[in-house]
Amino acid sequence: MNKHVKNIIITFFIGVGVFIIGNAISDGFEFENTTEFFIEFLFYQLYAFVLGYSNMYFFGYLESINWKKTDRIKRLAIGIIGSVCITLTGLFLLRMGTSLYYFGNTFEQFLEHETFKAYQFGLWITLSIVIVFHFIYFYNKYQQNKIKEQKVIAGTASAKFDALKNQLDPHFLFNSLNVLTSLIDENPDNAQRFTTALSKVYRYVLEQKNKDLVSVDEELDFARTYMMLLKMRFEDSIIFEIPEKASNPESKVVPLSLQLLLENAVKHNTVTSNKPLHIKIYEDQGDLIVENNFQPKQIVKKSSGVGLSNIMQRYQLLTNRKVNINQQANRFAVAIPMLTKQISIMESNYSNSKEEAYYKAKKRVEEIKGFYGNVISFMVVIPFLIFINYRTSWDFQWFWFPVLGWGMGIVFHAFGVFGYGRNWEERKIQEILEKENQRKNWN
């Protein structure tokens, strides 16, 4: 359904609801004739359309901003304050237009009869709807984050498989054993060093199997070990430059990313004593860059692109920063972001059924605690609002609006935790994971 059509339908039903509530509170649906009924109904629809669309546009603008996880209170405060200002402005303009053009009053006459009480009903209705919208927004964000966490797990599992596949690739293993065989006869000391380096490579791969991020220093240490293997294999035909330490010891990267990039550089470029391959690793503006002189092989098997694509996909799931590829006539460079803040990711270790059951039970308890926390907050805040309403303006019982709005939110929350929403979430996660697997198979 078109977004604008959907918004029009929503504002229409909001207008109907407000029309019913407003008349139930004021005069109990007492109209002199059908014409008066339709005129008042149309006015309610006009108010609902103007106020609804303006607030929807504002809400859409807020959604387009890339909020941080720590900005939830700020996001909520800006949303409510902005909606109040938009609603009051819209009500003022609508009431002024009605007074001037429908009733034929002057602007001075309009201002003489304006009181804040005339704005209370529309303001509280709008705030109630805005609160519901915010609840739905944050609930959807919560669901999206859970789906995103599942995709991180799937991407990490795929990356582990890809890294192991590259390491255990028969061609790579055959070359490594050939180098080792020749070194045993020619230089036993180098053969021993080569064997030690090879074992470290495999050990590092296994150590990273349960990690989504590793420190840059760890990855640089591994890259030096891996380069030692390549250096023994290609001797003077390959030249490396690599920093000792990262400028920020807290910075992190996706594990095994440097190994994949180094392997790609060797696989796709000519490496000979006449045309040595220069590989340089360095930092630049928060990125870790792997750069080599571009001298592509004349005959090379078609690359699947799985390694580089996998790195890009994992970064896409973890951060908004992109992996940048820069190919020039004589230079090829890949820049991977160095992440400097802790990223909250689900535990990806599902080594046995007990751990998986414990994790699910833990998440389930957190969801139930969140729901009961919502209910307790409702039971504490609503009586306080009723007390304020009673002490200030009991003739106009505005407390019903937050009761209805928040109450609807609790019902939706209950469905998400105990009912339909929970089953939908699990089905949606499975659906997305299946689509991801199908897409990767086609690639």
N, C-alpha and C positions, 0 to 999 in steps of 0.2 A: 504494500500500500504506500502511495506517495506520502512523504513526510508532512506536506502542507495539508493534505486531506485528513491525515490522522490528527494533526493539531486542531483543525477546524472541528472535527468530531468531538475531541476532548473538551474544547472550550464550550461547545454546545451543551454537552452534558453537565459541565461545571455550571453553566448558566441556568440550566433546569434545576440543578440541585440547590443553588443559591436562591433561586426564585421560590422554591418550596420552603426552604428554611426561613427566608426573609419574611414571607407572608404568614408562615406559621407563628413566628415570634410577634409580628406587628398586629395584623387585623384578622388573622384566621381565615384568609381567602374570601374576604367580603368584597365583592365587586358589584358596581351598579349595573353593568351590562357586559356583554361579550367583548365589545370594542375596548372598554377599559382594561379588561383582562389581557387582550392581545397587545395593547399599547405598553402595559407594564411589563409583560413578558418580553417584548422586543427591547425595551430599555435594559432589562436584566441581561439579555443576550449581547447587547451593545457593550455594556460594562464588562461582561465576561470575556468578550472577544478582545477588547482593547487591553484590559489588564492582563488577561491570560497570555496573549501573544507577546506583549512587551516583557512579561516575566519569563516566558519561554525563550525569547531571544536572548535575554540576559543570562538565563541558565545555560543556554547553548554556548554563549561566549565563555562562561566560566569553565565549561567542560573542555573547551578547546585549549585551555591553558595547561601546561605541563606541571601539575602540582606535585610537590614532594610528599612522601608519606608523613613527614612531620608537620605538614601544612593543613591537616584536617580541621583543626579548630579555626585556623585562619580562613580556610575555604568556607566553613559553615558561617562564620561571623560576617564575611564579605557578602555571602549569598543572602543572609537574612537582612542585613542593613541595606544592601542594594535593592532588595525586593520591597522593603518598607518605603524607600525613597521613590522608587518607580511607581509603586501603588498610590502613594499620596499625591505625586505629580499627576498621574493618570486620573485619579478621582477628581482632583481640582479642575483639570481641563474639561473632563466630562460634565461635571456639575456646572461649570461656567458656560459651556456650550448649550446645555439643556436650559439653563436659566435665561440666557440671552436669545437663543434662536427658537426655543420651543414655547417658553412662557412669555417672551417679549420683554424681559426686565432689562434695566441698564446695568452696566458693570458695577456702579456704586450700590445699586439695590442688591445685587448679588452678594457683594462683599458684606453688606450690613447684616445679612441673615446667615452668614457662614459661621459655623461653630465646629469644634473638634468632634463633637458627638456625631455629626453627620458623616464623619469619616471612619468611625469606629467599626461599624459593621463590615464594610468593604475591606478594611485593614485586617481585621481578625480572620475573615474568610480567606484572604490571600495568604496570610501567615500560616494558617492551618494547612492550606494546599502546598505551600512552599516547604513546610516541615515534612509532609508526606513525600514530596518530590526528592528532598534531600535524603530521606531515609532510603528510598528506592535507589537513588544514585549511589550512596555508600554501600548498600547491600549488593548492587550489581558490581561495583568495584571489588568488593570482597570476593564475589564469585569469580570474576575475571582473574584476580590474583591467584586463586586456588587453581584455576585452569592453567594459568601461566606457569605455576610451580610444577604442575604435572608435565607440561611441555619441557621444562628445564630438565626434569628427570629423564624424559624420553631422549632429549638432545644429548644429555651427558652419557647415557647408555650407548647411544649411537656413536658418540665420539670415542668412547673407550674401545668399542668394537673396531672402529676405523683405525685408531692408533695401533692396536694390536695387529690388525690385518696388515698395515703398512710395515710394521716391524718384522712380522713373520712372513712377509712377502717372499716367495721362493727366490726371486731374482736377487733381492737384498741379502737373503741368507746365503745364497750360493756365492755371491761376490765376497761376502765377509769370510766364508770358509776358505775360499780360494786365496784371499789375502793372508789368512791365518796359516794356511798350508805352506805358502811361499816364505812367510816370515820364519816359520819353524826351522827351515833349512838355512835361510840366509842370515837371520838375526834373531836368535832365541829370546834375547831380552825384549826386543820389540814384540815378539809373538806373545810373550807373557803380558806385556802392557796392553796389547790389543785384546787379549782374552779378558783381562780385568775390566777394560773399558766396555767391552761388549756385555759383560755380566751386569755392569752398572746401568747400562741402557735398559736392559730388560727389567732389572729390579726397580728402576724409577717408574717405568710404565705400570708395573704392578702396584707400586706404592700410591699412585695417583688414581687408582680405580674408584675410590669413594670420595674424591674431591671434585668440586666444581670450579674452584679458584685456587691458585697457588701464588706464593710471593714471587715477584720478579727475580729476586736473588736466587731462589731455588731453580727457577727456569733457566737462568743464566748459567748456573753451575752445571745443570744437566746439558745445556747447549755446548759448553766447553768439553764435556765428556764425549758427546756425540761427534763434535768436530774432530776430536782426537782420532776417532774411528775413521772418519773421512780423510783425515790427513795421512794416516797410515796407508789408506787405500790408494789415494791419489798423489801422495808425496808432495813435490813442489808444484804440482799443477793446481793446487787450491790454496788460497791465502785468506786468512780470517782476521777480522778485527772485532773485539768484543769488550765491553766495559767490565771492570772488576765487580762493581756493585751498582745497584740502582740508586738514583739520587734520593728517592723516598723509600725507605725500607718497608713502609706499610703498603706500598703499591702492589697490585695483584694482576695476574693475567690468567687466561684460560690455560689449563695444563696441557703440555705436549704440543702447544701451538708452534713453538720455535722448532721442534723436531720436524713437524710437517712442512714448515716453510723452508728449512734447510734441505730436506729431502727433495722438495720440489725444485729448488735451485739447482741441485746436482743432476736431477733427473732430466730437466728440460734444457740444460745448457751444455755446450762443449767444454770439456775439462781436459786439457792437454798441456804439456810443458810449453808448447809454442803459444797456446791461448789459455793461460791460467784463469781460473775463476776467482774473482775477488768478492768475498762475502763480508759485509760489514753490518754489525748490530749496534744501534745507538738510540738514544732518546731524543725526542723533539716535541716540545709543546704537549707533554702528557701522553705521548704515544711511544711505543717501542717499535722501532723500524728495522726490518731485515731487508737489506739492499744488496744487489749484486749487479755486476756488469752483464749486460744482455747480449748473449751470443748463442742463440738457439741452435739446437742440433738440426742437421739437415734431414735426418731420418729419425723419427721418434714416434713411438706408438701414441695413439690418440689418448689424451688425458681425460679421465672421468670427472676431474674437478671436485671429487668428493672431499678431499682434505681441506682445501681452502673454503669451500662452500660450508663445510661443517663448522669451521671456526667462525665464519660470519654469522651462521644461524645461532650458535651458542651466545655470541655477543649480543645479537639482536634480542634474545630472551632475557639477558642480564642487564642491559643498559641501553640508553638511547644513543650512545656514541657508536659511530660506525667504524668498521674495518675498511681502510682506504687502500686501494690498489693504484699504483702509479707506474705505467709502462711507457717508456720513451725509446728512442732509437737505440741508445747504448746503455740504458739503465732500466732496472726493474726493482720496484720497492713495494713492500707491503707494510702498512702501519697498523698495529693492533693497539687498542686503548689500554692504558694502565689504569686500573680502577683503584681509587684511593679511599673508598668508604666501604664499610661492611655491608654486604648484600644478603638480605635474609632469604634463604632458600631452604626448601624442604630437605630433610635428610633423604639421601638417595641410596642408602644402603638397605637393600631388601634381600639380604643374604639368606634369611630363613623365615619361615612362616610366623614364628614367635615375635620377631622384631616387627614384621608388617602388622600383625594383630595389635601389638602394643602401640604402634604409631597411630593406627586408625582409632583405637580406643582413646588415645590422648587427644587427638583432634576432635573427636566426638564430645569429650568432656568439655573442651574449650568452647565448642559451639553451644552446648547446653548452658554453660556458665554465662556466656554472653547473652543468651535469651533471658535467663532469670535476672541478670543484671538490668536488662531493659525493663522487665516487669517491675522490679523493685524501684527503679528510678521513676517509673510511671506512678507507682503508689505513693511515692514521697512528694513528687513535684505537683501532681494534680491537686491534692488537698490544699497545698500551699497557694496555688492559683485560685482555687475556690474561695479560700479565706480572703485573699486580696480583692477578689471580685465582690465578696460580701461586704467588706469594709469600705469600698470605694463607690461602686455603682451597681447595686444589686438589682435595680430595675432592668438593666440590660445584662443578661447572664451570658457574657462572652466566653466563660470558661468551657462551655460546651464545644467550642470549636477546637481547642487543643485536645480535649478529651476524645472527640471523634477522629481527628487527624492522627494523634499518637496511637489511639486504639487500633486504627486501621494498620498502622505500622507494626504494631505488636502481632496482629493477626497474620500479616505477611511474613514476619519473622518466624512465627510458629510454624507456618507452612514450610518455610525453608529448612527449619531444624528438624521437625518431626513428620512433615507430610510430603506433599507433592513436590515442593521445591527441591527437597533433598534427592529424590529419585531423578528429577530432571537434571540436577547438577552432575550426578554420576553418569547418566546417559550422555550428557553433553561432553564431558571429559573423554569418555570412550570414543565418541563420534569424532572429536577433533584429533585424537591420537591415531585413529584408523585412517583419517584423511591424510595426516602427516606421513604415515607409513606408505600409503598408496602413492603419494606424490614423490617420495624418495625412490620408490621402486621404478617409477616412470623416468626419473632423472637418471 
